[in-house]
Amino acid sequence: MIDVAALDDLAVGAPVRVDVDGRPVCLVRTAGGVAAVHDVCTHAKASMSEGYVDDGVIECPRHGAQFRLDTGEVVTPPASSPLPVFPTEVRDGRVLVDPSPSHPHPFSD
Ligand code: FES
């Protein structure tokens, strides 16, 4: 697990881009913890951390594809490939991310 942020620095529902072992990762604090998805949209490479979060879903800022934060699954096109997700843990006020994604990213892994 890699220490990437202080929990107190994350506002609920406000995505933040961090580097995890050379990969761009989008962190989102939720009511129940912290989600981590690959920061590169699987449609046309927009930065997901510039997108919008609502009810467990993150929306890409470029063309509006939506992905579930817990699984990376596509909820709304135009994306068709899921976002890789990363396990997270909060320990002593720090956010830790496992650098191994759930699956390879179609563009960058
Ligand atoms: S780049 Fe994300 S929906 Fe097109």
Backbone and ligand atoms as CSV (ligand in chain L), in Angstrom:
chain,resi,resn,atom,element,x,y,z
A,1,MET,N,N,0.854,-1.197,0.000
A,1,MET,CA,C,0.000,0.000,0.000
A,1,MET,C,C,0.888,1.244,0.000
A,2,ILE,N,N,0.473,2.240,-0.749
A,2,ILE,CA,C,1.250,3.472,-0.866
A,2,ILE,C,C,0.472,4.626,-0.254
A,3,ASP,N,N,1.147,5.384,0.584
A,3,ASP,CA,C,0.550,6.535,1.250
A,3,ASP,C,C,0.457,7.677,0.234
A,4,VAL,N,N,-0.766,8.158,-0.026
A,4,VAL,CA,C,-0.924,9.178,-1.065
A,4,VAL,C,C,-1.510,10.498,-0.571
A,5,ALA,N,N,-2.171,10.495,0.585
A,5,ALA,CA,C,-2.825,11.742,1.010
A,5,ALA,C,C,-3.245,11.639,2.474
A,6,ALA,N,N,-3.517,12.799,3.038
A,6,ALA,CA,C,-4.150,12.855,4.358
A,6,ALA,C,C,-5.655,12.861,4.144
A,7,LEU,N,N,-6.370,12.054,4.918
A,7,LEU,CA,C,-7.823,12.001,4.749
A,7,LEU,C,C,-8.438,13.388,4.901
A,8,ASP,N,N,-7.921,14.172,5.836
A,8,ASP,CA,C,-8.481,15.506,6.085
A,8,ASP,C,C,-8.312,16.451,4.903
A,9,ASP,N,N,-7.407,16.135,3.986
A,9,ASP,CA,C,-7.218,16.996,2.815
A,9,ASP,C,C,-8.227,16.694,1.712
A,10,LEU,N,N,-9.031,15.637,1.884
A,10,LEU,CA,C,-10.004,15.248,0.855
A,10,LEU,C,C,-11.406,15.646,1.301
A,11,ALA,N,N,-12.093,16.390,0.461
A,11,ALA,CA,C,-13.490,16.729,0.755
A,11,ALA,C,C,-14.390,15.668,0.117
A,12,VAL,N,N,-15.445,15.286,0.796
A,12,VAL,CA,C,-16.350,14.269,0.261
A,12,VAL,C,C,-16.879,14.707,-1.107
A,13,GLY,N,N,-16.718,13.811,-2.097
A,13,GLY,CA,C,-17.268,14.067,-3.427
A,13,GLY,C,C,-16.414,14.943,-4.314
A,14,ALA,N,N,-15.229,15.363,-3.843
A,14,ALA,CA,C,-14.355,16.224,-4.647
A,14,ALA,C,C,-13.147,15.413,-5.120
A,15,PRO,N,N,-13.094,15.022,-6.399
A,15,PRO,CA,C,-12.006,14.178,-6.886
A,15,PRO,C,C,-10.651,14.885,-6.848
A,16,VAL,N,N,-9.609,14.096,-6.580
A,16,VAL,CA,C,-8.235,14.619,-6.534
A,16,VAL,C,C,-7.335,13.652,-7.292
A,17,ARG,N,N,-6.448,14.199,-8.121
A,17,ARG,CA,C,-5.511,13.355,-8.858
A,17,ARG,C,C,-4.241,13.153,-8.041
A,18,VAL,N,N,-3.809,11.897,-7.930
A,18,VAL,CA,C,-2.545,11.587,-7.258
A,18,VAL,C,C,-1.750,10.616,-8.130
A,19,ASP,N,N,-0.483,10.512,-7.832
A,19,ASP,CA,C,0.379,9.560,-8.539
A,19,ASP,C,C,0.552,8.334,-7.639
A,20,VAL,N,N,0.282,7.164,-8.188
A,20,VAL,CA,C,0.480,5.927,-7.432
A,20,VAL,C,C,1.415,5.025,-8.229
A,21,ASP,N,N,2.665,4.995,-7.787
A,21,ASP,CA,C,3.637,4.127,-8.450
A,21,ASP,C,C,3.702,4.412,-9.957
A,22,GLY,N,N,3.648,5.702,-10.320
A,22,GLY,CA,C,3.771,6.095,-11.726
A,22,GLY,C,C,2.461,6.138,-12.487
A,23,ARG,N,N,1.358,5.766,-11.842
A,23,ARG,CA,C,0.066,5.809,-12.530
A,23,ARG,C,C,-0.762,6.975,-11.993
A,24,PRO,N,N,-1.477,7.678,-12.884
A,24,PRO,CA,C,-2.393,8.709,-12.399
A,24,PRO,C,C,-3.664,8.060,-11.855
A,25,VAL,N,N,-3.992,8.427,-10.634
A,25,VAL,CA,C,-5.151,7.831,-9.963
A,25,VAL,C,C,-6.051,8.953,-9.455
A,26,CYS,N,N,-7.337,8.739,-9.600
A,26,CYS,CA,C,-8.346,9.690,-9.132
A,26,CYS,C,C,-8.898,9.189,-7.809
A,27,LEU,N,N,-8.656,9.972,-6.745
A,27,LEU,CA,C,-9.150,9.622,-5.413
A,27,LEU,C,C,-10.449,10.362,-5.158
A,28,VAL,N,N,-11.407,9.665,-4.583
A,28,VAL,CA,C,-12.658,10.323,-4.208
A,28,VAL,C,C,-13.044,9.887,-2.799
A,29,ARG,N,N,-13.136,10.855,-1.906
A,29,ARG,CA,C,-13.647,10.545,-0.573
A,29,ARG,C,C,-15.163,10.399,-0.654
A,30,THR,N,N,-15.658,9.317,-0.064
A,30,THR,CA,C,-17.094,9.063,-0.071
A,30,THR,C,C,-17.584,9.028,1.371
A,31,ALA,N,N,-18.871,8.838,1.538
A,31,ALA,CA,C,-19.413,8.767,2.891
A,31,ALA,C,C,-18.812,7.592,3.654
A,32,GLY,N,N,-18.476,6.514,2.926
A,32,GLY,CA,C,-18.003,5.314,3.603
A,32,GLY,C,C,-16.504,5.080,3.561
A,33,GLY,N,N,-15.736,5.923,2.917
A,33,GLY,CA,C,-14.300,5.694,2.823
A,33,GLY,C,C,-13.704,6.491,1.683
A,34,VAL,N,N,-12.756,5.875,0.975
A,34,VAL,CA,C,-12.110,6.543,-0.156
A,34,VAL,C,C,-12.060,5.570,-1.326
A,35,ALA,N,N,-12.520,6.021,-2.493
A,35,ALA,CA,C,-12.457,5.216,-3.709
A,35,ALA,C,C,-11.274,5.688,-4.543
A,36,ALA,N,N,-10.715,4.763,-5.319
A,36,ALA,CA,C,-9.602,5.118,-6.206
A,36,ALA,C,C,-9.830,4.446,-7.560
A,37,VAL,N,N,-9.909,5.262,-8.603
A,37,VAL,CA,C,-10.051,4.740,-9.969
A,37,VAL,C,C,-8.929,5.334,-10.818
A,38,HIS,N,N,-8.617,4.678,-11.927
A,38,HIS,CA,C,-7.612,5.229,-12.841
A,38,HIS,C,C,-8.074,6.605,-13.301
A,39,ASP,N,N,-7.132,7.557,-13.390
A,39,ASP,CA,C,-7.534,8.932,-13.696
A,39,ASP,C,C,-7.793,9.165,-15.179
A,40,VAL,N,N,-7.441,8.220,-16.030
A,40,VAL,CA,C,-7.568,8.434,-17.484
A,40,VAL,C,C,-8.856,7.775,-17.991
A,41,CYS,N,N,-9.764,8.582,-18.505
A,41,CYS,CA,C,-11.037,8.047,-19.013
A,41,CYS,C,C,-10.765,7.047,-20.134
A,42,THR,N,N,-11.498,5.937,-20.119
A,42,THR,CA,C,-11.261,4.886,-21.121
A,42,THR,C,C,-11.888,5.229,-22.473
A,43,HIS,N,N,-12.548,6.382,-22.568
A,43,HIS,CA,C,-13.114,6.782,-23.871
A,43,HIS,C,C,-12.090,7.572,-24.686
A,44,ALA,N,N,-11.652,8.722,-24.177
A,44,ALA,CA,C,-10.710,9.552,-24.936
A,44,ALA,C,C,-9.751,10.299,-24.017
A,45,LYS,N,N,-9.385,9.638,-22.911
A,45,LYS,CA,C,-8.257,10.066,-22.092
A,45,LYS,C,C,-8.432,11.359,-21.296
A,46,ALA,N,N,-9.643,11.812,-21.082
A,46,ALA,CA,C,-9.812,12.977,-20.204
A,46,ALA,C,C,-9.425,12.591,-18.779
A,47,SER,N,N,-9.136,13.618,-17.971
A,47,SER,CA,C,-8.755,13.388,-16.582
A,47,SER,C,C,-10.018,13.286,-15.720
A,48,MET,N,N,-10.242,12.093,-15.159
A,48,MET,CA,C,-11.465,11.880,-14.381
A,48,MET,C,C,-11.503,12.753,-13.133
A,49,SER,N,N,-10.337,13.158,-12.627
A,49,SER,CA,C,-10.336,13.982,-11.414
A,49,SER,C,C,-10.856,15.397,-11.694
A,50,GLU,N,N,-11.076,15.725,-12.986
A,50,GLU,CA,C,-11.710,17.007,-13.302
A,50,GLU,C,C,-13.216,16.831,-13.514
A,51,GLY,N,N,-13.699,15.630,-13.223
A,51,GLY,CA,C,-15.106,15.323,-13.433
A,51,GLY,C,C,-15.961,15.571,-12.199
A,52,TYR,N,N,-17.129,14.951,-12.213
A,52,TYR,CA,C,-18.157,15.233,-11.206
A,52,TYR,C,C,-18.594,13.932,-10.545
A,53,VAL,N,N,-18.851,14.016,-9.246
A,53,VAL,CA,C,-19.226,12.818,-8.497
A,53,VAL,C,C,-20.645,12.986,-7.959
A,54,ASP,N,N,-21.440,11.930,-8.109
A,54,ASP,CA,C,-22.786,11.948,-7.543
A,54,ASP,C,C,-23.217,10.524,-7.251
A,55,ASP,N,N,-23.560,10.250,-6.026
A,55,ASP,CA,C,-24.178,8.991,-5.632
A,55,ASP,C,C,-23.368,7.764,-6.082
A,56,GLY,N,N,-22.075,7.783,-5.793
A,56,GLY,CA,C,-21.250,6.617,-6.085
A,56,GLY,C,C,-20.816,6.483,-7.534
A,57,VAL,N,N,-21.070,7.532,-8.333
A,57,VAL,CA,C,-20.739,7.500,-9.751
A,57,VAL,C,C,-19.885,8.723,-10.069
A,58,ILE,N,N,-18.876,8.538,-10.947
A,58,ILE,CA,C,-18.085,9.685,-11.403
A,58,ILE,C,C,-18.339,9.898,-12.888
A,59,GLU,N,N,-18.502,11.175,-13.247
A,59,GLU,CA,C,-18.816,11.521,-14.640
A,59,GLU,C,C,-17.623,12.213,-15.282
A,60,CYS,N,N,-17.246,11.747,-16.461
A,60,CYS,CA,C,-16.131,12.346,-17.192
A,60,CYS,C,C,-16.484,13.765,-17.625
A,61,PRO,N,N,-15.512,14.696,-17.471
A,61,PRO,CA,C,-15.806,16.087,-17.808
A,61,PRO,C,C,-15.894,16.337,-19.310
A,62,ARG,N,N,-15.393,15.400,-20.150
A,62,ARG,CA,C,-15.321,15.700,-21.582
A,62,ARG,C,C,-16.591,15.320,-22.338
A,63,HIS,N,N,-16.976,14.055,-22.277
A,63,HIS,CA,C,-18.161,13.627,-23.042
A,63,HIS,C,C,-19.236,13.016,-22.161
A,64,GLY,N,N,-19.037,13.037,-20.864
A,64,GLY,CA,C,-20.112,12.646,-19.949
A,64,GLY,C,C,-20.258,11.170,-19.638
A,65,ALA,N,N,-19.298,10.328,-20.027
A,65,ALA,CA,C,-19.389,8.921,-19.621
A,65,ALA,C,C,-19.400,8.843,-18.099
A,66,GLN,N,N,-20.139,7.866,-17.573
A,66,GLN,CA,C,-20.215,7.702,-16.122
A,66,GLN,C,C,-19.751,6.307,-15.733
A,67,PHE,N,N,-19.039,6.247,-14.606
A,67,PHE,CA,C,-18.465,4.992,-14.105
A,67,PHE,C,C,-18.799,4.849,-12.626
A,68,ARG,N,N,-19.048,3.601,-12.203
A,68,ARG,CA,C,-19.209,3.347,-10.771
A,68,ARG,C,C,-17.862,3.496,-10.075
A,69,LEU,N,N,-17.839,4.169,-8.939
A,69,LEU,CA,C,-16.576,4.355,-8.219
A,69,LEU,C,C,-16.097,3.067,-7.559
A,70,ASP,N,N,-17.004,2.162,-7.188
A,70,ASP,CA,C,-16.568,0.961,-6.472
A,70,ASP,C,C,-16.046,-0.132,-7.400
A,71,THR,N,N,-16.549,-0.187,-8.616
A,71,THR,CA,C,-16.135,-1.265,-9.532
A,71,THR,C,C,-15.489,-0.755,-10.818
A,72,GLY,N,N,-15.664,0.523,-11.140
A,72,GLY,CA,C,-15.169,1.070,-12.391
A,72,GLY,C,C,-16.079,0.791,-13.574
A,73,GLU,N,N,-17.154,0.058,-13.334
A,73,GLU,CA,C,-18.079,-0.335,-14.405
A,73,GLU,C,C,-18.688,0.893,-15.093
A,74,VAL,N,N,-18.867,0.792,-16.412
A,74,VAL,CA,C,-19.501,1.884,-17.165
A,74,VAL,C,C,-20.995,1.903,-16.851
A,75,VAL,N,N,-21.480,3.087,-16.484
A,75,VAL,CA,C,-22.910,3.268,-16.227
A,75,VAL,C,C,-23.569,3.919,-17.438
A,76,THR,N,N,-22.838,4.876,-18.039
A,76,THR,CA,C,-23.384,5.653,-19.159
A,76,THR,C,C,-22.311,5.800,-20.231
A,77,PRO,N,N,-22.601,5.514,-21.516
A,77,PRO,CA,C,-21.623,5.715,-22.583
A,77,PRO,C,C,-21.337,7.212,-22.774
A,78,PRO,N,N,-20.363,7.612,-23.579
A,78,PRO,CA,C,-19.791,6.843,-24.685
A,78,PRO,C,C,-18.657,5.884,-24.329
A,79,ALA,N,N,-18.138,5.877,-23.107
A,79,ALA,CA,C,-17.096,4.889,-22.788
A,79,ALA,C,C,-17.713,3.490,-22.824
A,80,SER,N,N,-16.897,2.502,-23.191
A,80,SER,CA,C,-17.397,1.126,-23.177
A,80,SER,C,C,-16.535,0.223,-22.296
A,81,SER,N,N,-15.325,0.652,-21.976
A,81,SER,CA,C,-14.432,-0.152,-21.122
A,81,SER,C,C,-14.453,0.393,-19.703
A,82,PRO,N,N,-14.474,-0.497,-18.710
A,82,PRO,CA,C,-14.485,-0.025,-17.317
A,82,PRO,C,C,-13.174,0.643,-16.928
A,83,LEU,N,N,-13.245,1.532,-15.947
A,83,LEU,CA,C,-12.029,2.117,-15.373
A,83,LEU,C,C,-11.401,1.096,-14.426
A,84,PRO,N,N,-10.081,0.914,-14.476
A,84,PRO,CA,C,-9.433,0.116,-13.434
A,84,PRO,C,C,-9.668,0.767,-12.064
A,85,VAL,N,N,-9.858,-0.060,-11.053
A,85,VAL,CA,C,-10.009,0.450,-9.684
A,85,VAL,C,C,-8.852,-0.074,-8.832
A,86,PHE,N,N,-8.580,0.627,-7.741
A,86,PHE,CA,C,-7.472,0.283,-6.845
A,86,PHE,C,C,-8.012,0.147,-5.423
A,87,PRO,N,N,-7.627,-0.912,-4.709
A,87,PRO,CA,C,-8.040,-1.031,-3.307
A,87,PRO,C,C,-7.460,0.116,-2.481
A,88,THR,N,N,-8.215,0.561,-1.499
A,88,THR,CA,C,-7.749,1.640,-0.618
A,88,THR,C,C,-7.952,1.248,0.841
A,89,GLU,N,N,-7.269,1.994,1.687
A,89,GLU,CA,C,-7.399,1.785,3.121
A,89,GLU,C,C,-7.115,3.123,3.795
A,90,VAL,N,N,-7.812,3.397,4.886
A,90,VAL,CA,C,-7.513,4.583,5.674
A,90,VAL,C,C,-6.946,4.114,7.008
A,91,ARG,N,N,-5.735,4.604,7.303
A,91,ARG,CA,C,-5.059,4.181,8.534
A,91,ARG,C,C,-4.411,5.402,9.191
A,92,ASP,N,N,-4.751,5.626,10.438
A,92,ASP,CA,C,-4.181,6.757,11.192
A,92,ASP,C,C,-4.318,8.076,10.433
A,93,GLY,N,N,-5.467,8.260,9.804
A,93,GLY,CA,C,-5.712,9.526,9.120
A,93,GLY,C,C,-5.042,9.652,7.771
A,94,ARG,N,N,-4.370,8.607,7.311
A,94,ARG,CA,C,-3.712,8.636,6.005
A,94,ARG,C,C,-4.459,7.725,5.024
A,95,VAL,N,N,-4.435,8.094,3.759
A,95,VAL,CA,C,-5.074,7.294,2.715
A,95,VAL,C,C,-3.999,6.472,2.012
A,96,LEU,N,N,-4.191,5.153,1.998
A,96,LEU,CA,C,-3.243,4.237,1.369
A,96,LEU,C,C,-3.914,3.602,0.151
A,97,VAL,N,N,-3.147,3.458,-0.924
A,97,VAL,CA,C,-3.680,2.869,-2.153
A,97,VAL,C,C,-2.792,1.709,-2.580
A,98,ASP,N,N,-3.434,0.593,-2.905
A,98,ASP,CA,C,-2.724,-0.560,-3.461
A,98,ASP,C,C,-2.404,-0.240,-4.927
A,99,PRO,N,N,-1.135,-0.296,-5.330
A,99,PRO,CA,C,-0.780,0.108,-6.693
A,99,PRO,C,C,-1.192,-0.889,-7.781
A,100,SER,N,N,-1.761,-2.036,-7.399
A,100,SER,CA,C,-2.162,-3.032,-8.395
A,100,SER,C,C,-3.608,-2.783,-8.834
A,101,PRO,N,N,-3.821,-2.405,-10.102
A,101,PRO,CA,C,-5.186,-2.132,-10.554
A,101,PRO,C,C,-5.986,-3.418,-10.723
A,102,SER,N,N,-7.308,-3.270,-10.713
A,102,SER,CA,C,-8.202,-4.423,-10.874
A,102,SER,C,C,-8.000,-5.095,-12.234
A,103,HIS,N,N,-7.641,-4.316,-13.224
A,103,HIS,CA,C,-7.378,-4.838,-14.566
A,103,HIS,C,C,-6.561,-3.787,-15.311
A,104,PRO,N,N,-5.879,-4.153,-16.393
A,104,PRO,CA,C,-5.086,-3.173,-17.116
A,104,PRO,C,C,-5.956,-2.090,-17.765
A,105,HIS,N,N,-5.397,-0.893,-17.843
A,105,HIS,CA,C,-6.095,0.183,-18.551
A,105,HIS,C,C,-5.936,-0.050,-20.052
A,106,PRO,N,N,-6.996,0.157,-20.836
A,106,PRO,CA,C,-6.889,-0.114,-22.269
A,106,PRO,C,C,-5.873,0.779,-22.994
A,107,PHE,N,N,-5.538,1.936,-22.442
A,107,PHE,CA,C,-4.601,2.832,-23.120
A,107,PHE,C,C,-3.191,2.809,-22.523
A,108,SER,N,N,-3.110,2.845,-21.179
A,108,SER,CA,C,-1.809,3.179,-20.608
A,108,SER,C,C,-1.165,2.075,-19.776
A,109,ASP,N,N,-1.757,0.905,-19.700
A,109,ASP,CA,C,-1.126,-0.151,-18.900
A,109,ASP,C,C,-0.891,-1.400,-19.728
L,1,FES,S1,S,-13.081,11.328,-22.728
L,1,FES,FE1,FE,-14.349,10.619,-21.134
L,1,FES,S2,S,-16.282,10.364,-22.056
L,1,FES,FE2,FE,-14.991,10.962,-23.678
